[in-house]
Amino acid sequence: MEQPTNRFLPLAAPGIANLKPYIPGKPVSELERELGIADSVKLASNENPLGCSERAQEAVRAGLAEVARYPDGGGFALRNALAGKHNVDPACITLGNGSNDVLDMIARVFLAPGRESLFSQHAFAVYPISSQAVGATLRIAPARDYGHDLEAMMNLVGETTGVVWIANPNNPTGTWLDGGELEGFVAGLPERVIVVVDEAYTEYVDEPGYPDASRWLDRYPNLIVTRTFSKAYGLASLRVGYGLSHPDVADLLNRVRQPFNVNSMALAAAGAALGDQAFIERSVAVNRDGMAQLTAGFERLGLDYIPSVGNFVTIDLGRPVGPVDQALLREGCIARPVANYGLPNHLRVTVGLAEENRRFLQALERVLA
């Protein structure tokens, strides 16, 4: 059925007309309500199956007595903790309501009508959404082996390029760039072009040559590195992330940052989570074992998959993903179709606990049979 035209569309900013809302993974409560089941498995949103650190939970509980007070709008304690972690001045840090918030600030500050936003095919959906919302022109470089083709991206850089976005590793494909290749690309960009390296999944990566781009900030003042507490730290519902950049860049981002954009519970939990390296190590170990379990299962089922260094893996079903996804939902398994990323036959699966992975693989085998 054809959707009715929005009567207020003529009043919206020009970039809004062709935008499609970001569609998150289906919540467990919604699926169970729809299908009348009570033990579903959610492997759709790249969440940490261990939850979050007990230290983070304790910090939230301790902060409940002050929920009537506004949070620290400058995030003093968390910014200083992050400055220590990354060996930078606190003036280099921009806090966000999740790293998505920081990405949106970047678009609002450095993109506008007449400027171009450059990213890869199969790149994170927020890059085009935030760029188009401010009226920028989208330039999409074709992917190479599902990942970033930096040569193709460099060839698209022009006089009106405002921001180049790179996710390392990339979501939803899990592909990654080594340090030499990526730094060479950053070094080759004109300083007038802002380059964003989105490292949302960096804690999970254990590959020789994988870089920490925040160590390059002194060399490249046009570089912004974004991080999040939503993935390995397990604080997805609290929404807290941050950007690392030259102080002059951070100054501009903080001019558009909304007051109190990070709530008190998020500030406290993130600060506590930073100090619990044992939890991160356990999360990485669970992810490593779960990734091996899932990929061995896909190979047994004869399914191709994109090798991933994140906490998810994307499989090629060899057929349109929609019917398979719906059948999996009826089995009580929530994964993430990624047709909206130009991958119509692919399904992204978050690495879960061993029992969750086993249930998903059994359900997938039944559905494909």
Residue, then its C-alpha position, 0 to 999 in steps of 0.5 A: m500500500e502506498q504511504p500517504t504524503n506527509r502534509f508537513l514535508p514542505l515545511a521541513a529542511p531540504g535534507i529531511a525529505n528523503l531520510k529514512p528513520y534508523i530502525p533498531g533491532k526488535p526489542v525482546s518484549e515486543l517479540e515475546r508480546e507478538l508471538g506469545i513466547a517467553d524465552s527469546v534470544k536477542l542477538a541483534s544489537n551488538e550488546n555485551p551478553l555479560g551485561c555491565s561491570e558490577r562496579a558500574q551498577e554500584a555507581v548507578r545505585a549510589g547515584l539514585a539519591e541525586v536523581a532530582r539534580y541536574p548532571d554535571g553539564g561538563g562531565f568533569a570527572l569522566r572527562n578527566a578519567l578519559a584524559g588520563k586513559h588516552n593521555v590527552d588534555p581534557a579539552c580534547i574530549t567531547l562527551g555524547n549521549g552515546s557516540n552517535d550524539v558525537l557523530d551528529m555534532i560533527a555533522r552539524v559543525f562541519l557539514a552544510p549544503g554545498r559540502e560533501s560527506l564521504f563514507s564507504q558502501h556498507a558503512f554505519a547508517v548514522y553517517p548518511i542520516s546525520s549528513q543528509a539531515v544538515g543538507a550535505t551531499l553524500r559521496i559513497a565509495p564502493a567497498r572492497d571485500y565488504g570493507h573500506d577501499l581507502e584508495a577509492m575514498m581518496n579519489l573522491v576527496g574534492e574541494t567541497t569535501g567536509v567530513v570523511w567517515i571511517a569505522n574501524p572495525n566497520n559495522p555491520t561488516g566487521t572488517w578492519l584497517d591496519g594502522g599503516e594503511l589507515e594512517g597513510f590515508v589520514a596523512g594524505l587528506p588536506e587539513r581542511v577535511i575532517v576525518v572521523v575514525d569511529e572505534a566503537y568496537t575497538e576493545y574487542v579487536d585482537e589483531p596485529g597491526y590494528p591501530d589506536a587512532s587516538r595516538w595520532l591526534d598530535r600529528y593530525p589536528n583534523l582527526i576526530v576519534t569516537r568511542t562508546f561505552s555501549k559495546a564492550y562496557g555494556l552500558a548501551s541503555l545509559r547512552v554515553g560515548y565521547g570524541l577525542s580531537h584537537p582542542d580547537v575541534a572539541d571547542l566547536l563540537n561543544r558549542v553545539r552539544q546540548p546542555f546535560n546531554v549525558n545523564s548522571m547515571a551514565l557519567a557515574a557508570a562510565g567512570a566506574a566501568l573505566g576502572d574495571q579492566a577485568f570485566i573488559e578482559r572477561s567480555v573479550a574472552v567470552n566474545r572470542d569463544g562465542m565468535a569461534q562457536l558461531t563461525a564453526g556453526f556457519e561453516r558446518l551449515g555451509l554458509d559464507y560469512i564476513p570475517s569479523v573482529g567485532n562482537f558480531v558476524t554477518i552471514d550470507l544466506g544466499r537468499p533474500v534475508g526477509p523470510v529467513d529473519q521472520a522464521l527465526l523470529r518465530e523460533g524466538c531468535i532475534a538477529r539483524p537483517v542488513a538489507n538497508y546497508g546494501l546487503p539484501n542476503h545478509l544477516r548480522v548476528t551478535v556474539g552471545l553467551a554459549e547457550e544463546n549461540r547454540r540456540f541460534l545455530q539450532a534455530l538457523e539450521r531448522v529454518l534453512a532446512 
